[in-house]
Amino acid sequence: MIKIRLASSVVLGLLWASSAVHAYQFNPPNYSGNFRYLDANALHCEVSYGISTQRCGEINSRQQLASCAQLGNGTLESPWCSVQQAAEFAQPGEIVLIAPGKYLTPGGTHGLSRFSTNADKDNPIVFRHAEFDPQSPQIPAVPVTITPFVATSDWQSLYEDERTLVCEHQGISGDDTSFNGVTTNMRGIDDVMPMMRLFGEGCGVVNSPAGVDALLALDLADPVRVNSAGYYVQVWHNGDAGSVGECPASQGSGSGSTLVRVEKTAQIQSCADVSLAVTGVGHTIHLRSTGNVCGDLAQLMEEEGFSPEQIGFNDSESDYLVFEGLAIEAAQYGMTIETDHIALRYSSIFGSYKDAVKGVGPEPWDQRAPNACARTSQINQAGSMNARFTDLVNFCQSGTAPTVGQLILPPGCDEGVIDVAALDPQYFFWQSGDESVDRLHMQQASDSTGDEYCVADDCIFEPAQSMQKYCAEIVGRHALDAMGGTLPIPDLCNDFYYFNAQQVLIEHNDIRYFGEEGVDITGGDDWLVRGNTIHDSVITHGVGQLPSGVMSKNASWRNRIEDNLLFNVHHSENGIFSLGGAPAKANGALDLIVQNNAVVSVSGQVIVHLPGCEHCLVANNLFADMRIGEEGQRSGGFAHVGGHRKNCVTAAGDLLPCAAEKRSAAYAGNSNSMVNNLIEGIKWRDMDSFRLLSVGGYQLDEEQGYLYNGAAGLCIGGNNAVGGDSVVKEVSHVSEASLPELACSLNTGSESQGISFADERMQSCMSELTADITQTAPRSLADCLRAEEGHTAGNKIGLNAVSTFAHLAISSPFEKVMQVGRCLTGGQVCTSDVQCPESACGVDMNYLDKCTLGPNTTNSDIDSSCTLASVETLFASGSVVYQNPMLSWQGKYTDKTYRVLLYRFHPDGGVNNKHWYELLDNRLTDAQSVCDENWLCGVMPPEELGVGTYTWKVRRESDYGWGDWTLTHVFYIR
């Protein structure tokens, strides 16, 4: 339900305002520094509002914001009144203390984007909540809110019935800089969850009647596309009709309006009662690179020990900025980072239409090869700059022509279309030696409407979209001559973007309610994403939205993702962790480390995705309470490694060289490792989802599919993966021919310990899940994590290693439920064809809807009739015995079969390639053979057990399928 306030002539100017506004009293910090001050509610921060005045912390207009930006000088006696002043005028080495309150960002696509460019590694600029204590850091209780939103009333009625309103807003009259009718994000006034836009970015409808029809029908096609916060649609006045059904109209040159669907309540009976928070801003905070070939020159020189000051060069970028203790209300994006040496710490970022935090880096002109311009590998040659980089330095300093390479003209555009006729041959995707033939192929690729264009077996993915993106976003960043034409650049720099967001710290933040990625590193090196709580993805647009927790791609190198807690991230296609991928052919991601994270209550096509990752490590993570598989799509399993979409196998089963395959070759990757992870509590969507690991491209032939098409060296070992009755091995769906490539060569170098959590919230919820698992409907782990009072989001998780000992046993209500059907003849319940002598066992759609997937919008509990309670074990956990024990439990007369799992644990597991455990028993036994007349049941181990540590658990099967596993019990033989 949309949370909407009643509108009135008074409300519009007072939304977000407190009942009494007072100037903030800055207390002297308990640390030293060179301080500046920002307080939008200071006494001198008043601007005209009609016939009265308003504090700058209360304003709802960017016309008033322009006046606020003229007030104050940043001193304690006269603080700045707008956040733009602080961003633009803070000097190197200064700490800007910001009083609690609301700070409206500038408008336009880039929001708060004009920052000082003079900070350096010895003198960073810090933007800090006035009550944030760096010696005892935590997210402040009273927020400093950076917002791009303005409040709107005066919504006009277009449709009304007894339950529903459809209202339209064409922008604030006389104040189009605040809101001109074009909406990039919307929410209720008192809500932080974004509403859903019916059609994706750049899409809308051609007129208001079409918008009313769309809102009333809510014909979203895909059942996952629902949003409890409500729905709106963009109208493009004079917009261009779209060519596909998903986008009825594309953005036009004219103005626009926004339509919203509202359900009537006692307080909301007409559109006149509606007030909503809207924004047309793209990025709440945008740290923009210059975007030209010299953008990262100073950074690269410093990394290699060369001083940019010696040549008098400044790259004019906003580097060395720190943000601490802020609350960032996200527009399409919360914070977008293109510059270097940035830190975002102990802050809240919430409500993004797309990514909460986004890093932008090199995007190759030719997607088959990584960017070659702004890379340190181009610089150093025996302690001095090599000739190529010397050329680049001389060019950036003085425009000197290169001595090794040559100058070329970047591609030009004519009304948004690439000018292929004038394109320098060095930009051709195909280099046959015949310029006329290659230029013809480039023209045909530019005109293509397909998802790829191939010359023989050499293919480019989405060439037309790539070229259109270049014209829309890149060409304006090139240096221009007096006539507006592009100036020449060095020939090694023929890529989209030359900058790369490097040395970024994203630490101890609360990142929630995001539409696509929590953290998206689309090109960025040496990022540390640590100790964040990333949770609660939201469906915000109707097309092409499948969220990830953390993504690192586009030639991103040496990033570390560790000690994060991720929960309630749903419907992910690219993985909760997505490492590597488009558009680079190789080195989509290099030397990434994902370790010591806790991932709980998530769902999607795949949980861990490594398409095109090289030398990447996923280790010592906890994955629990997962739902794998999405309706109408083939699951990638818990983890997918290597190629994507197409396979290195012909229909006849013959192997092909991956280089001859189209997209699969571009995502191969090599030398990746997944070790020492704990994977429990999987709920499979359907039988087609049963796989823990899939490698290579997708292939329907199970015997020939899932071949690893990476170069070599995939390492899968030491993981404890319990995926339900049908999957108990570490690896499934990998051909025998590929198994030799799965050998590990990784040493952890230290003893591992059982899992414990420094974060009290996490420890408490895990303990609750274990203690309450015998209840009929225990609350999910995600519900517990969200409901805990008094915690500090962003605490370090403190996950040390892996174990399945009793204190961490998880028997999730979302673990796999056997798929139950009905015999096509007779209609009796069945789980396989052998139970139907006269027909096949058909799908029971009622059961599927109720049990297999549940209401596909939440991770809610499955229906209690879909699963049987776990058996009561009689051999207690923690027992110390001196001979083979009887593994015993209390059965029921309805039981047909039991499955028993028994493991031996090794004290040196995880060290020197030794596994944590050894599977001793995976027995499937008939109930009658192991139970007496009182249904006291038990089995002896299959072999004599030596001194050591063991775990076991059991589950039952009846006519209605499999029940839950018992807790994992540990016992010791001395």
MIKOL-99861 format. One record per residue (C-alpha): residue in one letter; x, y negated, z negated. Coordinates in steps of 0.5 Angstrom, whole numbers, plus 500, padded with zeros to 3 digits. Each point is the difference from the previous one (the first is absolute). Example, Ala and Ser with C-alpha at 12.3 -4.5 7.8 and 13.67 -1.06 7.14 Angstrom:
<recs>
a525509484 s502493502 
</recs>
This chain:
<recs>
m500500500 i503493502 k501496494 i497493502 r499494496 l494495501 a501494504 s499493498 s502493502 v505501494 v502507500 l504499507 g505495497 l501504493 l501507502 w506503497 a500494495 s500501493 s495497496 a505495497 v506499504 h506497495 a507499502 y505505498 q505500495 f507502502 n503504494 p508499501 p502507503 n505505495 y505500506 s504495503 g499497507 n499494505 f492500499 r495496505 y493500498 l493502504 d493498497 a494499504 n496498494 a505495498 l497493498 h503497506 c498505505 e493497501 v497499507 s493497503 y494505500 g494496503 i499494495 s504504494 t507503500 q502507499 r507503497 c504504506 g499506496 e492500502 i500498507 n497503505 s502496506 r507500504 q498493501 q501499493 l506504500 a504496504 s498494495 c503505494 a506501504 q502492499 l500500493 g505502495 n507501500 g502507497 t502497493 l497502493 e497493500 s497500507 p499507502 w499502508 c493501501 s500505506 v504506501 q502497507 q504495497 a503505495 a502504506 e503495505 f503495495 a503505494 q508500501 p505506500 g501502492 e493497498 i495504496 v493498502 l495501493 i493501503 a494498495 p495505500 g494498505 k498501507 y504497506 l497500507 t505501505 p501496507 g495503506 g502502506 t503507502 h506500495 g497497494 l505498495 s506501505 r505494499 f505501495 s507497499 t505503504 n506498496 a501505494 d505505500 k503506496 d503496495 n494495500 p493504501 i493496499 v496503495 f492499500 r498503493 h494500496 a501495494 e498506495 f504505503 d506502496 p506503504 q503503494 s493504498 p497500507 q493502501 i494498505 p497494496 a493500497 v498493503 p501500507 v504495505 t495501506 i503499507 t494500504 p498498507 f492501499 v495494500 a493501497 t494499505 s493499499 d495497505 w499507504 q495500505 s494505500 l500505507 y496506497 e496501494 d496506498 e498503493 r507502499 t505497504 l503494502 v504498506 c503493499 e505496505 h505495498 q503495506 g506497495 i500494495 s497494504 g506495501 d505505497 d502505505 t507500497 s497504494 f495504503 n498500508 g496506500 v505505502 t501505494 t506504499 n498502493 m494500496 r498502493 g495498495 i501494495 d501504494 d503506503 v507502502 m498505505 p500498507 m494502505 m500504506 r500496507 l496505505 f505499505 g508499500 e505495501 g498496506 c494503501 g493498499 v493499503 v498495506 n494496496 s496500494 p495504502 a505506501 g503499494 v493501496 d499506504 a507503498 l499498493 l493503499 a502506504 l506501496 d502505505 l507502498 a501507504 d505502495 p497502493 v506498496 r499493502 v496497494 n501494496 s496499493 a502493500 g496498507 y501499507 y501494505 v501499507 q504495504 v496496506 w505498505 h496494504 n502500507 g504506498 d502505506 a496507500 g504506498 s502506504 v498505495 g495501495 e504499494 c501493502 p494497503 a503493501 s507498499 q502493498 g498494504 s503493501 g494497497 s498500492 g497505496 s495502495 t499505494 l494505499 v499503493 r495506498 v498499493 e495504496 k495496496 t500500493 a496496494 q505495501 i501500507 q493499504 s503496506 c506498504 a500493496 d502504494 v506503503 s507498498 l506504503 a508499500 v502500507 t507498503 g503500507 v507500498 g504506503 h505500494 t500497493 i507500499 h505500507 l507500499 r502499507 s506501504 t502495506 g499507504 n506498505 v506503501 c504497495 g495501494 d504505496 l507498502 a502497494 q497506496 l504505504 m506496500 e500500492 e499507500 e506501504 g504495496 f500495505 s499493497 p494496505 e502494496 q507500503 i497499507 g495495497 f494505502 n493500496 d495505503 s494495497 e496506497 s497500493 d504505497 y502501493 l493499497 v497503494 f492501498 e499502493 g493501496 l495497505 a493502503 i500500507 e493501503 a501503507 a498497507 q501505505 y507501497 g502499493 m507498501 t504501506 i507500500 e505499506 t506497496 d505502496 h502501492 i493500498 a497502493 l493501498 r499502493 y495501495 s494497504 s493503503 i499500507 f493502502 g494500505 s504500506 y496501507 k506504502 d507500496 a501498493 v508499501 k502500507 g508500503 v501498507 g506502504 p503502506 e495502505 p504503507 w498497506 d501507503 q497505495 r504506501 a507496497 p501497494 n501492499 a508499502 c500492499 a500499492 r503506498 t507501495 s502505505 q501495505 i505496496 n506503497 q506503503 a506501496 g499494495 s498495506 m494498504 n499504506 a500497507 r492501500 f499497494 t505494501 d496498506 l494500496 v503496494 n502495506 f494500503 c496498494 q505495497 s501496507 g496504506 t507502503 a499505505 p502507498 t507503503 v498508499 g493500502 q495495504 l495495499 i493502502 l493497500 p495503495 p493502503 g495495502 c493500500 d494497504 e494499496 g501506495 v503504506 i507502501 d503497506 v503507503 a502496506 a505496497 l502505495 d508501499 p502508502 q503501493 y493500497 f497505505 f498507496 w503504506 q507499503 s500504506 g505495504 d494498505 e498493497 s494500505 v497507497 d502499493 r496493500 l494503504 h500505494 m500494495 q494497503 q496506500 a502501493 s498493498 d493502504 s499506497 t494502496 g502507497 d504501494 e507502503 y503499507 c505505503 v505500505 a501507501 d501503493 d503493497 c494497497 i498493496 f494500495 e495495500 p504495505 a495495502 q498499492 s508499499 m501495505 q493496498 k503500493 y506497503 c497494503 a495499494 e505500495 i507500502 v501495506 g499494496 r506502496 h505499505 a504494501 l496496505 d503494505 a497494501 m495503505 g498505495 g504506504 t504505496 l507499499 p505505501 i502505495 p506505499 d498507504 l501504494 c494497497 n494502504 d495502495 f494497497 y503498493 y507499499 f499499492 n499505495 a498499493 q505503496 q502500492 v493500498 l498502493 i492502499 e500502492 h495501495 n494497503 d493502500 i498501508 r492501500 y494500505 f504500507 g497502506 e506503504 e507501496 g502498493 v507499502 d501500508 i508499502 t499499507 g507499501 g505498494 d506503497 d502501493 w493499497 l499503493 v493501498 r500502493 g495501494 n494497504 t493502498 i497501507 h493502500 d493500503 s500499507 v493497503 i497501507 t500493503 h500500507 g496505505 v505503505 g507503499 q501499492 l503506497 p504497494 s507502497 g503499493 v507498503 m502500507 s507499503 k501500507 n503496506 a507501499 s500499493 w506502496 r503502493 n493499497 r498503493 i493501497 e501503493 d496500493 n493498503 l493502498 l496501506 f492502499 n494499504 v503499507 h495503504 h499502508 s507500502 e502502506 n508498500 g501503493 i500497493 f507499501 s502499508 l507500502 g502499507 g496499506 a499495506 p502497503 a507502500 k502507504 a506501494 n501497494 g493498498 a502501493 l507501498 d503502493 l493499496 i499503493 v494502497 q501502493 n496500493 n494498502 a493502498 v494501505 v494502498 s492500502 v502499507 s497502507 g502500507 q502504506 v507501497 i503498494 v508499502 h501498507 l507500503 p499499507 g507498503 c504499493 e507502500 h504502494 c494498495 l499503493 v493502497 a502502493 n497501493 n493497501 l494503497 f494501505 a493501496 d493500502 m500500507 r495501506 i503502506 g496499507 e496495503 e493501504 g501502507 q508500500 r505505499 s504500494 g507499500 g500503493 f504498494 a506498504 h501499507 v507499503 g503499507 g496499506 h493497501 r494502504 k504504506 n504506499 c506503503 v496506502 t497502506 a493503500 a503506502 g504500494 d507498503 l505495497 l501493503 p506496499 c497494495 a503495505 a495502505 e494499496 k497493499 r498498493 s503506496 a507498502 a499493498 y499503493 a504505499 g505498494 n505505497 s504502493 n494498496 s499503493 m494502495 v502503494 n498501493 n493497500 l494502496 i494501505 e493502496 g493499500 i498500508 k493500502 w500502508 r495497504 d499507504 m504506502 d503496506 s504496495 f503506496 r508498501 l505497496 l505498505 s499499507 v506499505 g500497507 g494498504 y493503499 q499506504 l493505500 d504506501 e502502493 e505505502 q504495504 g498493497 y503496494 l507501503 y505495497 n503496505 g505496496 a507500502 a502505494 g500500493 l493500497 c501502492 i494502497 g501503493 g499500492 n493498501 n495503496 a494499505 v493503497 g495499506 g494505498 d499507502 s502500507 v507496499 v505502495 k506500504 e505493500 v499501508 s495502504 h498500508 v508500502 s502505505 e505505498 a505497505 s500493497 l501503493 p507500500 e500492501 l496499493 a507502496 c502495495 s507497499 l498495494 n503500493 t496496495 g506500496 s497500493 e496504496 s492499500 q495499495 g493501499 i495494502 s499495495 f497493501 a503493497 d493497502 e495502494 r494499505 m503505505 q502505494 s493499497 c496501506 m504506502 s499503493 e493499500 l499503507 t504507497 a496499493 d493499504 i500505506 t496505497 q494495500 t495500505 a502494503 p506496497 r501493503 s505500505 l507498499 a499494504 d494498496 c504501494 l506495502 r495495502 a496500494 e506500495 e500493496 g506496498 h505503505 t505496504 a500501507 g506502503 n503503494 k506505502 i497507501 g506503498 l499507503 n507504499 a499507504 v495505501 s497506496 t493504500 f501501492 a493499496 h501493498 l499498508 a495506502 i495497505 s494504502 s497494503 p492500502 f502499507 e504506501 k498504506 v493503500 m499506505 q496498506 v493504499 g496501506 r493504501 c500506505 l497498506 t495506500 g497501493 g502493497 q504503494 v506497497 c507502503 t507498500 s502504506 d497504506 v501507496 q495498496 c495499505 p499507504 e495498505 s503493502 a506495498 c500495494 g498494502 v501493497 d495497495 m500493501 n497499494 y505503496 l506496504 d496494499 k500501492 c506504499 t506499505 l500493501 g495497495 p498492501 n506499505 t501493497 t502501493 n504506496 s494501496 d499507497 i498506504 d493503499 s500505494 s497505504 c506500505 t505503495 l500505494 a503499493 s507502499 v501507496 e501499493 t507503499 l502504494 f508500500 a501493497 s505495503 g507499497 s500507497 v507503499 v500508501 y505505500 q498505506 n495500506 p494496498 m493502502 l497494504 s493500497 w493496501 q493501499 g496501506 k493500502 y495506503 t499495507 d508500501 k502504506 t507499501 y506496496 r506497503 v506500495 l507495501 l506502496 y506496500 r507500497 f504494499 h507499500 p504495495 d504497506 g495499505 g501494504 v507500499 n505503506 n494502504 k497505495 h493500500 w496498494 y496506500 e499507503 l493503502 l499507497 d493501501 n494498505 r496506498 l493500503 t496506495 d493503500 a497498494 q497507498 s507502500 v503495495 c494499495 d497505495 e492500499 n501494496 w503496505 l506500497 c505499505 g508500501 v506502504 m507502499 p506497504 p502503506 e507501497 e504500494 l501493498 g506498497 v502495495 g498493503 t494495501 y494502504 t493497502 w493503502 k493498501 v494504503 r494498504 r493504501 e496501507 s493502500 d495500506 y500493500 g507499500 w506498496 g500497493 d505495498 w507502498 t501501492 l506495497 t507502502 h502504494 v507501498 f503505496 y507502498 i504507499 r505500495 
</recs>
